[in-house]
C-alpha cells in the first residue's frame, strides 16, 4: 500500500534526508586513493551515531555495515572491506539514515583521482538521468513517466539500464510501495499524489545491462565487468511538483 505522509512525517523525513546529505558532504574529502572501503564505512557509521541517528542498513536482513560501498563493476550493495581505493576507480556510497523512526536515502558515485573518459561519461549521464526522472515528479503524473524518462535519457547516451533493481517508496521503512523502475512506459503505473515520498535511483552501466549476484548474496556486479554508477535522491511529491529531501551540499 502506498502511504501519504502527514506534515509531521514529512518534517521528520526532511531531517532524515538532510542528515544523509550532511553525511555525504562529511565523507567526500576522505574518498581518495589509499583509504579502504571499510575505513570509509567506519567514518560514516561514527558520523551517523554522533548525530543521534540510526544506520538503517546495518543489520537489515543480515547486512553487516552502515553503508553500501560499490567499486567499479559493482552496481549496488557492495560490502565495505579491506579493498584500498586507487587512482582511476569509481566508488558509490549508498546510505539510509533513520531519524526518530523515519528514513532518508541517497547514493552518489565518486571519482578517485583521474578517471578515464568512459567513466566520466558514465558518471555525468547517470547523474543527469536521475534529474530527468526527478523532473517528472508532480501530482497527476505516474511512476511510468519517471521510469520512461530515465530509460530514454540513459539509452540516448549509450548506457545500459539495469532492470533487476529499482527505486522505491520510503517512510518508516527503508523500502515501501511503490517500486520505481528505471525503465518503463509513460502514463502507466501508480499515480503520484501530494505527500508521497519515493527514492529515484538510476543504476546504469557503461556496457551491457546484465548483472549477477556474488556469493556473498549482496553484491551485484555487471556480467561483462563494465563500470556501473548509481545516483539516488529521496523525493517528496508536493502540491505542484517535487522537493528533494536529500539535497547535495557540496
N, C-alpha and C positions, 0 to 999 in steps of 0.2 A: 504494500500500500504506500502511495506517495503522500508524504506528510507536508502540510503547510505550517511553517513556523510562525509562532507568535512574535510580537515585538520584543518581548523579554528574551526569547530564544535567539532571535536574530542578533540582539546586542551581545549575548554571550558568545555567539559564533563569530561576531566581529572581533572580539577579544582573542578567541582561539586562533582565528586566521591571522591576526596581527602578530601573535607570538610566533607562528610559523614563519612569517615574513622576517621578523626580527632574528630568528634563528638562522635563516639563510644569509642575512646580512652579516651576522656574527661569524659564521663559519667560512665565508668566502675567502678572507685573507689566508686562511690555513690550507686552502685547497691548492696545493702546489707540489711539484716534484719532491720526493723524499719522504713524504708522510704516508703512513699506511691507512687503509680504509678503516681499520679497527680504531686507530687513533682519532680519526675524524668522528667516528661514531661516539667515542667516549666524550669528546668535546661537546657534541650535540646533546648527548644524554645529560651531561652535567648542566648545560645551559637550560634545558627544559626543567629539570628538578629545581634549579636555583630560582626559577620563576614560578614555583609552586604549581606546576602543571604536570601532566602525565604523558610519558612517551607511549602512545597508544599501541604502536606496532609491537612493542616489547611484550612477549607472551601471547600475542594474538595467534590463536591456533598453533601455538608452539614456536612461533618465530622468536629468535633469541636476542635481537638487538633493538635499539631505539630507532634506527633508521634503516632504510634500504639503500645500499650504495652499489651502483651498477657501472661497470667499466667496459668501454669499447663495445664489444659484440653482445654484452649483457643488456637485455632490453629493460627488465624490471626485476625487483626482488632479490638483487644481489646481497648476500650476507657479508657484512664487514668482516675482514680477516687481516692476515699479515701481508697482503699484497701492497707493495710500495708503488705509489703513483710515479710515473715518469713522463718526461717531455714527450708531447705528441699524443698522450692519452686524452680521452674524454670520459667524464665521470658524472653520473646522475645521482643526486641526493634527493630522496623522496622521504617525507616525514609527515606523520599525523600526530598532532598535539591535542590532548584533551584539556579543557578548561571548564571547571565546575560542571562536568558531565557532558560537555558539547565539544565537537571536534572541528579542527581545521586541518587542511591537507594541501600540500603543494610540492611539486617536484621541479627541479631545474637541472639542466645539463651544463657542465662547466668544462672549459678547455684547460689543459695543463700545458703551459708554455706555448710552443709553436706547433699548431696542428696543421695537417695538410689541407689542401683545397677541398677535397671530398668531405672531410669532417666539418670544415667551415660552412659548406653548402648545407649539410645535414642539420647543423645547429641553427643556422639562420632561418631556414624554411620550416623546420619543425616548430620553432617558437612562433613564427608568423602564422603557421597553421592553427596554433592554439587560439590566436586572436581572431582568426577567421571564424572559428567556432563560437567564441565568446560574443562576437558581434551579432550573432543570430539569436541571442537570448533576449526575449521580450514576451510579455503576455500575448497569447494567441498563436505564437509560433510553436513548433513541435520539435521533439527530440531529433526526428529525422532531418530537420533543417540544419541543426548543428552538425550532425554526422555527415551529411552530404557536403556541407561547406568545407569541412576538414578534408574529406576524401578528395574532393575536386581540386583543392589547392595543393595538397600533397602530391597527387599524381601528375598535376601540371608541372611540378618541379622534380619529377622523376624519382620520387621517394616511395618506398614500399609502406603500405598501411597494414600494420599488424591487426589481425581480425579476431584473434583469440582473447584479446584483452580489451577492456573498455573503461570508461568513466562511470560515475555512479552518483546517486543521491548521498547525502551526508547529513548528520544531525547528532543525535545522542550516540548513534552507531557510526563506525567508520564507513561501512557500506550499507546504504539504504536504496530503496527504489527511487527513481527508475535507473536502469542501465543506460549509459550514454556512449554508444559506439562511436568509432571514428570513421565509419563508412555507412552509407545508407541512402535512402530515397527521400527527397523533400516532401513535406506535408504528410509524413507518416509518424507513428509513434505517439506517446503521451503528449498532451498539450501543456505548454508552460503556463503557470499561474503565479501571480504575486505571492511571495512567501516561500516558494520552492527554493531549495539550495542544492546545487549539483556541483560535482567535480568534472571538469572537462580536461582531458589529458591525452592528446595525441602521442602515440608511441610509433615512431617512424624509423625506417631503415634506409641505408644507402645502397642496399642490394635488394634481394628478393624478400618478400614479406613473411616467408615461412619461418617458424620458430620451433624450438623444442625445450623441454623441461629437463634440467640437470638432475643428477641422482640425489641432490640434497632436498629435492621436492619443493624448492622455492625458486631458484634462479632460472629465469627464462632467457635464452640466447637465440641469436639468429642462426638458422641452419647453415648458411653459407659463410658464417663468421664475418659478415659485413658489420660495420659500426651501426649503432642504434642510438637514438636520442628520445628524450621524454620530458615534456613540459606540461605542467598542470597548475590550474587555479581552482579555488573554491569560489563559486559564483552564486550570488543571490539574484533571483528574479524580482525586480521591483515593479512598481505600478506602471512604469513606462519604459522599462529597459532592464538594465542589469547593474549590479555593483560587485566588483571584485573584492572578495574578503581577504585575499592573500596578496596584497599589492607588493610589487618589487620596491625595495627600499634602497637599492644600490644604484 
